[in-house]
Every structure is written in C-alpha cells, then in structure tokens.
C-alpha cells in the first residue's frame, strides 16, 4: 500500500512497515515506538546509539518510511507532535484563518469524499483483517466504547453488529457502567475503543485494564494515534480534517461500516439467520405506529403527537 507519509503519522507509517524492515531497522522502530515521541528529534547518531545500530541503518530506516533524508523525517515528526497536541480551539482558529470564500455546499462533498477515500486507502489490510476476525468470533463478547463525541460511532458500530451476531454491547461513559463492564470481561473478549485527538484518559484506562485482563483491543483513532495504539491488537486510523471548524468522524463511520460488512460476510449464513430473527422482532416495533395498512387522518395523527 503506497500511501504518502504526509497522509499518515510517522508512528503509523512505522507500524505499517514493521514487517518489511530488516532486524536492525526494527530495533530503530521499536525504540521510536516505545520511547517518548521526542526521541526521533535527537541526532541520527544518538538514535543509532540508542538502538545499537549503525548510522547507515538509521538512514535506510527513514528511507523505507518514504523520507528522502533524516532532516525530512524530523520535520514530519515535529509537525506530527504539533498536530497531536492541537486543542479544539486552535483547530477552530486554524480553520477560520484558512477559510476561503468558496461556497461551503459546493466544496464540502469533494473534501469529505477525499478524506474518506484517503482513510480507506491508508488502512493496513492486516490490521483490518485482524479486526474483522476478532469481531466475527462469536464465542467471545464484544463491547464498544468511545469518548466525548466518538461514543456515537461506538454506539452505531455496536448497533449494527447486534443485527448480525449475539454478545455485543456498548459501554456508557458513566464510571459505574465502565467498572461493571470491566468486571464482566472474560479472557479473549473484544473491546472496540474509539479515541481521537485530545485523547481521553478514561477510555485509555479502560482499554489498558481490559488488555491486562486478557481481552483483545481494536482501536479506531486518528493519524496521530491514541496512546492505546501501543497495546492495540488491531489499529484502524481515519482522517479527521474535514470541511468545517470541527474534526470529522465521517471517515471513521465509513470504516466502521466496512468492518460490519466484512464481519457479515465472514459469518455467512449465520449472520443472515440472525439478521432475519432480529428484523422479525424489530419490524413489529417499528410498524406499531402508524399502522402501514391504514393511513391515519392527518389531524388525528398530529393531535396524537403534539409538541410543546
């Protein structure tokens, strides 16, 4: 997959290329991934010394990431560190400063389409496959959780999975619910965490505790990577810079839908049978009002649904 380094974080690029690196280059990669983010801002000689490799090994390592030299690698790392700590207010101001006079409606579609397409192209097939395999394993429960806004996508993913398999739930943000969910987790259960820039401590702590209990972790995050990426079993990144002063979750929703589709295909006839049972029950509730076989009088219907 030939995604430009500019479309991914340095950390994500390292993780995706880990299997293609030489043993010596992997030592450099592990040093950068396990240490503080600023370690890559040291001189190449110092980084080589830390990893116990030669200077040329560091040069080959950054070249394998797609950078022409170590200076370019460090510049990308500086930009990543700056973007990683950007606050919502700073993001809003940056949007206002760069806003053009073009019509929002005409330009938003192409921008949204572009970040969705970029996110899909940037997915690591191995991570995607691991995520699908974990979510399709019906012997183990799946619980999803998110943060301030991303919990909406966690709820959406879980709702779709509930249509095709059993043992899927959502963990509400209240502390009591998260403690209860952790207490009920069994070994090999799967936690799906959604964590984006301004990464949330309680989401990280839940995922870390779940991992310590033997659960697997599937992480949806942005290109700068939530700290959960350090121990996640499957990593799914999505672009968040969209046509508004607020970060976009549209690419994440698209990837979540792709995951559900792949899980349904993996489950095959079992997913179809479960979906039929689910819909047979759901349809009786959805069709309860109004009766699809009888069109109510408009005035009577409006009277029964007053708003105040």
Protein Blocks (a to p, Z undefined) as FASTA:
>chain_A
ZZdfklpcfklmmmmmmmmpcfklmmmmmmmmmmcfklmmpcfklmmmmnopafklmmmm
mmmnopabfklmmmmmmmmmmmmmpcfklmmmmmmmmpcfbdfklmmmmmmmmmmmmmmm
mpcfklmmmmmmmmmmmkbccdddddfklmmmmmmmmmmmmmmoghiacddfbfklmmmm
mmmpcghiacdddddehiafklmmmmmmmmmnopacdddddfkopaklmmpcbdcdddfb
dcbfbdcfklmmmmmmmmmmmmmmmnmmmmmmmmmmmmmmmmmmmmmpccfkbccdfklm
mmmmccZZ
